[in-house]
């Protein structure tokens, strides 16, 4: 079983670690979490045209109801299916 509830790395985004507690209470054993990358799939043809383009020091901001709720800086790579990094 895979439980994807977020970790504890960014508490300001709601990642409190509660998913770990709930899984343990349900009798599940846990595998030690490790950092990982998540890819974003895009069907925009312009995104595919940029395949192979790698950018550094990119700032990504997530907005909800017109307010920025999360911001992260890092690297971005355009792939044949979307964005990674």
N, CA, C and O of each residue as an XYZ file, in Angstrom:
340
protein
N       0.841     -1.153      0.000
C       0.000      0.000      0.000
C       0.897      1.228      0.000
O       1.937      1.254      0.658
N       0.492      2.216     -0.725
C       1.184      3.500     -0.761
C       0.265      4.547     -0.161
O      -0.856      4.747     -0.630
N       0.748      5.216      0.881
C      -0.007      6.300      1.500
C       0.745      7.584      1.200
O       1.881      7.751      1.643
N       0.134      8.492      0.455
C       0.796      9.735      0.053
C       0.092     10.908      0.718
O      -0.812     11.510      0.137
N       0.506     11.227      1.933
C      -0.138     12.302      2.690
C       0.784     13.477      2.941
O       0.417     14.415      3.648
N       1.967     13.437      2.376
C       2.939     14.489      2.656
C       3.770     14.112      3.864
O       3.367     13.285      4.681
N       4.919     14.721      3.964
C       5.812     14.427      5.079
C       5.809     15.546      6.087
O       4.775     16.157      6.358
N       6.974     15.812      6.638
C       7.099     16.886      7.627
C       8.080     17.954      7.163
O       8.477     18.815      7.947
N       8.473     17.904      5.891
C       9.521     18.806      5.411
C       9.068     20.249      5.263
O       9.884     21.161      5.398
N       7.795     20.481      4.989
C       7.290     21.841      4.818
C       6.015     22.034      5.639
O       4.920     22.018      5.076
N       6.131     22.214      6.946
C       4.944     22.351      7.795
C       4.019     23.489      7.377
O       2.813     23.417      7.613
N       4.560     24.535      6.762
C       3.708     25.663      6.374
C       2.743     25.302      5.249
O       1.801     26.048      4.983
N       2.966     24.161      4.581
C       2.051     23.719      3.528
C       1.045     22.705      4.044
O       0.253     22.162      3.274
N       1.075     22.450      5.342
C       0.160     21.469      5.917
C       0.770     20.098      6.082
O       0.085     19.170      6.513
N       2.043     19.944      5.750
C       2.732     18.662      5.903
C       3.128     18.482      7.367
O       4.207     18.903      7.786
N       2.254     17.861      8.128
C       2.474     17.728      9.570
C       3.000     16.363      9.975
O       3.404     16.170     11.121
N       3.001     15.413      9.048
C       3.418     14.057      9.393
C       2.279     13.206      9.925
O       2.505     12.067     10.333
N       1.057     13.729      9.930
C      -0.089     12.980     10.449
C      -0.316     11.666      9.707
O      -0.804     10.699     10.292
N       0.030     11.627      8.437
C      -0.157     10.394      7.667
C       0.645      9.243      8.237
O       0.177      8.105      8.243
N       1.861      9.526      8.721
C       2.684      8.486      9.346
C       1.996      7.958     10.601
O       1.927      6.747     10.817
N       1.495      8.859     11.417
C       0.823      8.477     12.660
C      -0.418      7.633     12.364
O      -0.646      6.610     13.010
N      -1.219      8.065     11.389
C      -2.430      7.327     11.040
C      -2.111      5.929     10.511
O      -2.793      4.964     10.856
N      -1.080      5.819      9.679
C      -0.697      4.511      9.139
C      -0.238      3.579     10.256
O      -0.600      2.403     10.273
N       0.551      4.094     11.180
C       1.003      3.270     12.311
C      -0.189      2.822     13.159
O      -0.269      1.663     13.565
N      -1.108      3.742     13.421
C      -2.288      3.400     14.222
C      -3.141      2.329     13.541
O      -3.823      1.555     14.212
N      -3.099      2.289     12.222
C      -3.852      1.282     11.473
C      -3.098     -0.041     11.389
O      -3.582     -0.996     10.782
N      -1.906     -0.098     12.001
C      -1.146     -1.340     12.035
C      -0.166     -1.531     10.901
O       0.394     -2.617     10.757
N       0.057     -0.521     10.100
C       0.989     -0.639      8.980
C       2.420     -0.366      9.438
O       2.651      0.414     10.362
N       3.369     -1.017      8.783
C       4.772     -0.681      9.005
C       5.159      0.346      7.953
O       4.584      0.375      6.865
N       6.124      1.180      8.276
C       6.518      2.259      7.375
C       7.933      2.059      6.878
O       8.798      1.568      7.603
N       8.159      2.441      5.643
C       9.494      2.475      5.055
C      10.027      3.880      5.272
O       9.303      4.856      5.073
N      11.277      3.993      5.675
C      11.880      5.304      5.918
C      11.741      6.175      4.665
O      12.195      5.777      3.592
N      11.125      7.347      4.779
C      10.947      8.208      3.600
C      12.270      8.807      3.129
O      13.182      9.051      3.918
N      12.343      9.032      1.829
C      13.520      9.662      1.226
C      13.051     10.785      0.307
O      11.954     10.704     -0.246
N      13.858     11.829      0.133
C      13.477     12.907     -0.792
C      13.343     12.366     -2.215
O      14.066     11.452     -2.612
N      12.426     12.932     -2.965
C      12.250     12.507     -4.349
C      11.751     13.667     -5.193
O      11.298     14.688     -4.675
N      11.843     13.489     -6.487
C      11.353     14.489     -7.435
C       9.982     14.075     -7.935
O       9.663     12.888     -7.997
N       9.195     15.036     -8.281
C       7.877     14.776     -8.847
C       7.816     15.451    -10.210
O       8.167     16.622    -10.352
N       7.374     14.713    -11.194
C       7.230     15.271    -12.539
C       5.818     15.794    -12.735
O       4.857     15.245    -12.195
N       5.704     16.852    -13.507
C       4.407     17.414    -13.861
C       4.153     17.147    -15.337
O       4.969     17.506    -16.186
N       3.027     16.519    -15.643
C       2.676     16.199    -17.024
C       1.963     17.392    -17.640
O       1.078     17.990    -17.027
N       2.366     17.734    -18.877
C       1.731     18.832    -19.598
C       1.414     18.380    -21.017
O       2.221     17.717    -21.667
N       0.241     18.745    -21.479
C      -0.145     18.442    -22.862
C       0.025     19.667    -23.763
O      -0.395     19.658    -24.920
N       0.632     20.701    -23.233
C       0.887     21.926    -23.991
C       1.994     21.645    -25.008
O       3.094     21.260    -24.610
N       1.741     21.825    -26.304
C       2.765     21.541    -27.312
C       4.021     22.395    -27.146
O       5.111     21.952    -27.505
N       3.891     23.598    -26.614
C       5.073     24.438    -26.408
C       6.004     23.841    -25.361
O       7.220     24.010    -25.446
N       5.454     23.158    -24.393
C       6.267     22.520    -23.363
C       7.141     21.432    -23.998
O       8.324     21.319    -23.679
N       6.560     20.642    -24.889
C       7.311     19.577    -25.553
C       8.413     20.150    -26.443
O       9.473     19.540    -26.581
N       8.176     21.310    -27.045
C       9.183     21.946    -27.898
C      10.431     22.322    -27.105
O      11.516     22.433    -27.675
N      10.284     22.519    -25.800
C      11.416     22.916    -24.956
C      12.120     21.724    -24.321
O      12.967     21.897    -23.445
N      11.771     20.503    -24.761
C      12.372     19.294    -24.221
C      13.897     19.407    -24.199
O      14.515     19.767    -25.201
N      14.489     19.099    -23.063
C      15.937     19.156    -22.906
C      16.442     20.459    -22.321
O      17.597     20.537    -21.902
N      15.609     21.477    -22.283
C      16.008     22.762    -21.717
C      16.060     22.654    -20.197
O      15.069     22.303    -19.557
N      17.216     22.956    -19.629
C      17.398     22.919    -18.177
C      17.603     24.344    -17.671
O      18.415     25.092    -18.217
N      16.879     24.708    -16.648
C      16.965     26.048    -16.067
C      17.413     25.951    -14.615
O      17.024     25.027    -13.901
N      18.227     26.901    -14.182
C      18.682     26.956    -12.789
C      18.076     28.174    -12.113
O      17.698     29.147    -12.765
N      17.993     28.098    -10.794
C      17.485     29.215     -9.986
C      16.088     29.661    -10.413
O      15.804     30.856    -10.497
N      15.224     28.688    -10.680
C      13.838     28.957    -11.039
C      13.022     29.067     -9.757
O      13.203     28.274     -8.832
N      12.133     30.038     -9.700
C      11.234     30.157     -8.560
C       9.834     29.745     -8.995
O       9.280     30.300     -9.944
N       9.269     28.773     -8.296
C       7.917     28.306     -8.546
C       7.043     28.809     -7.404
O       7.375     28.626     -6.233
N       5.932     29.438     -7.745
C       4.997     29.931     -6.739
C       3.638     29.299     -6.988
O       3.140     29.304     -8.114
N       3.039     28.753     -5.935
C       1.721     28.139     -6.010
C       0.704     29.111     -5.432
O       0.849     29.590     -4.308
N      -0.328     29.393     -6.220
C      -1.369     30.330     -5.802
C      -2.671     29.587     -5.541
O      -3.001     28.628     -6.238
N      -3.400     30.035     -4.541
C      -4.734     29.524     -4.259
C      -5.617     30.713     -3.922
O      -5.320     31.476     -3.003
N      -6.694     30.867     -4.663
C      -7.600     32.003     -4.472
C      -6.864     33.338     -4.541
O      -7.161     34.259     -3.781
N      -5.900     33.435     -5.457
C      -5.178     34.685     -5.659
C      -4.084     34.966     -4.650
O      -3.415     35.995     -4.738
N      -3.886     34.064     -3.686
C      -2.841     34.262     -2.678
C      -1.741     33.234     -2.877
O      -2.018     32.063     -3.138
N      -0.486     33.673     -2.753
C       0.600     32.710     -2.860
C       0.691     31.930     -1.544
O       0.805     32.506     -0.462
N       0.634     30.578     -1.678
C       0.629     29.728     -0.494
C       1.895     28.890     -0.369
O       2.128     28.259      0.662
N       2.716     28.883     -1.422
C       3.949     28.102     -1.383
C       4.906     28.662     -2.420
O       4.496     29.072     -3.505
N       6.185     28.674     -2.073
C       7.210     29.113     -3.022
C       8.462     28.285     -2.801
O       8.858     28.045     -1.660
N       9.081     27.851     -3.880
C      10.295     27.040     -3.821
C      11.212     27.457     -4.961
O      10.749     27.811     -6.045
N      12.503     27.413     -4.708
C      13.481     27.758     -5.735
C      14.358     26.547     -5.994
O      14.735     25.835     -5.064
N      14.683     26.313     -7.265
C      15.522     25.177     -7.617
C      15.730     25.099     -9.114
O      15.693     26.109     -9.817
N      15.951     23.880     -9.593
C      16.194     23.650    -11.013
C      14.942     23.081    -11.675
O      14.125     22.428    -11.026
N      14.806     23.337    -12.975
C      13.659     22.847    -13.742
C      14.167     22.272    -15.057
O      15.043     22.849    -15.702
N      13.611     21.134    -15.445
C      13.970     20.484    -16.698
C      12.703     20.206    -17.490
O      11.768     19.587    -16.982
N      12.674     20.664    -18.735
C      11.560     20.345    -19.625
C      11.837     18.981    -20.250
O      12.936     18.734    -20.749
N      10.845     18.100    -20.224
C      10.990     16.743    -20.744
C       9.978     16.505    -21.864
O       9.208     17.400    -22.213
N       9.984     15.298    -22.422
C       9.041     14.958    -23.493
C       7.604     14.877    -22.990
O       6.675     14.877    -23.797
N       7.400     14.808    -21.679
C       6.045     14.702    -21.138
C       5.632     15.900    -20.301
O       4.466     16.010    -19.921
N       6.573     16.809    -20.002
C       6.223     17.962    -19.172
C       7.429     18.588    -18.507
O       8.396     18.972    -19.165
N       7.353     18.685    -17.172
C       8.384     19.376    -16.401
C       8.858     18.475    -15.275
O       8.063     17.773    -14.651
N      10.157     18.500    -15.021
C      10.741     17.757    -13.914
C      11.716     18.675    -13.198
O      12.091     19.727    -13.717
N      12.116     18.277    -12.025
C      13.119     19.080    -11.321
C      12.793     19.280     -9.874
O      13.547     19.937     -9.156
